[in-house]
């Protein structure tokens, strides 16, 4: 619209729709055109003008190109909500696709491709076929993109009508823009297909290179991206290709430059001549440097890509390190990236320049940037052995400035330097110890403690220095406590005198008795037992020679780096992650049905089968877990190791778990028996704040055809709890315990885990089905505790719930429509058909058949609960999109709400 068209957005009159309707049916062309503009304006600001659909469609019969464009814009927006009325426009589309004006022909086919309505799709094929072979290149290039849009709507149709072959033929077109759009469309189709659609061959390469020089900048990007996937037959071919692409490095568009760099880097792998490689590196440097003169946002993208490039080919920018020096007005995110690249490019030749820069940065006002700069000095020291001494001198100068956060960061990196060059720079320890009182950050404290412990024999007052940290041991962060524990043990082993002996006793008592951190407690137990049984072995373990650390500036794995270089100029190269790590793209490839994979599933009903919606509360998500056997948690409340004089007791024997399960008894594993975690923790049913220190977590599970109640009981009180008993109230499935709850006496801060076998249909509650399970637990020391749990119906799904396809179809047809219930599961998702089938099969929901309707997958599944009640399930969803429609047919439709809850929990 022109600048004078703003008036169409200003109307707020009542009765606007009737007035617009009248104007749209006016016999005056100008009035009709103004009315359509008003409709588009209303649509743009969010008003619902769908009621004018028929009137707007009637305006399509016009020679006015501007009016036709406006009507087409309206159609794209509202055709999906009015698919039946959209059919009215088909004849005009077909007629326009044969208009003498190529703009109108292209407009018609473009609009039909944008209208994602199945009923219109089949009418698009003939006009699209004609436009792909149109005399005018503008029409052909528009039609090429339309094929990709059609493939996304109906892949089967595209393959059946031979559009893919026609698209491949367009690569040989004499118009470069047609070639570029054909490449773009094929690349888009390839991304959503599971089988090879578009492969660049030696014959294709010359055609693409010819088109490269003449098409638009974005066309060049598409062609360069396609060329980067081609592997040349030999070094000579690679050189020829690179020679023809090199001029693109001088392009003004950043995307073209980066795509050209990507393509050249790929082909350089095959070039054997060192002279050619050296010349290419020289040619790539200026355009990459030029990218850093753009806006900060573009600079950041360029820097992230350059970071990958210099990891692979550091020689490209080895002489250009000055362009990465930070400017005073650079945003912090640009400065951080420049620092990273400077570390990667640092060498013995330029280290003095780099250190001067880093030292300057360490006096900046931005604390995060200063920390990064100080850490960069340390990383350069680790990377360049010859420059390590110069780096340490700079760090010591920074420490003398006495800026707290600079000192602490310097101590952290000096610890790493000591690890990299053992027994080389220990003379500076005295300087570090002067700053001991200023340390308040956990990582700096931990680093200083490590230095004191590692070099305790060289520090006269090491015990006094460590003792100053011991006073605040309980309040320290875990990393500080762990380092303090290890450093104290090192001091004791190196100086086994009375002072360190008392210190080690205090630390071990604190770490085993006063802490809730299992890592700290376990390490303390290990040290205690080592010192108690064999001090020499303790020396071998604790004072063992440590591996030398290496430079981590090139932190990406070579294979990952190669893949990321293949994705230069995309988000992947900015995130430094592979596309599949942050893009969930559904694979929509059409697989032709055959009698084996697709039985008479289509006869079971249309994708939108008539179903009655379920009213009720929103489904609460539940989780099914594979539980642990009954076990005390290792290390919780266990007695500390015996002193050196006392022998250690042998571990208790482990009962026969299989025998206990078959005897419907609880299985009990001793404290020394390790537990392998199997899934997320159990949900808390009775918190310790309510249970006077007793916390109960539980979940119903199914194992080997038997239902169990997996329970974890934790005693956070100060008394021993014993004599546990459990009782279940009447419930929908009549769940009751088999035998008594067998839990050993729980010491304070101890816990136990148990599997309680359950039976069904013992105490059934009257009324409609529900998922409520009311539980009561008592012990000899406390009152009876009552709490509620939620029954997830999938624990009752039996292993014999799989149905033959013919049986499934027959049962589906035999059940009346009133027995079919449906519900949308808003939080459910089908990531992929295969993984969903596998997940549901693990819960005894068995795959029967699948079919496809438009861009949605329809899965048919079966399950069975006791008493032989079957569930015939239909799941409809777009792969990778949130939201699944679940329809179920069953002889007991009143159970459907429970099934929906279970399915939503399983399809997370």
Order of alpha helices (4+ residues) and beta strands (2+ residues): alpha-alpha-alpha-alpha-alpha-alpha-alpha-alpha-alpha-alpha-alpha-alpha-alpha-alpha-alpha-alpha-alpha-alpha-alpha-alpha-alpha-alpha-alpha-alpha-alpha-alpha-alpha-alpha-alpha-alpha-alpha-alpha-beta-beta-alpha-beta-beta-beta-beta-beta-beta-beta-beta-beta-alpha-beta-alpha-beta-beta-beta-beta-alpha
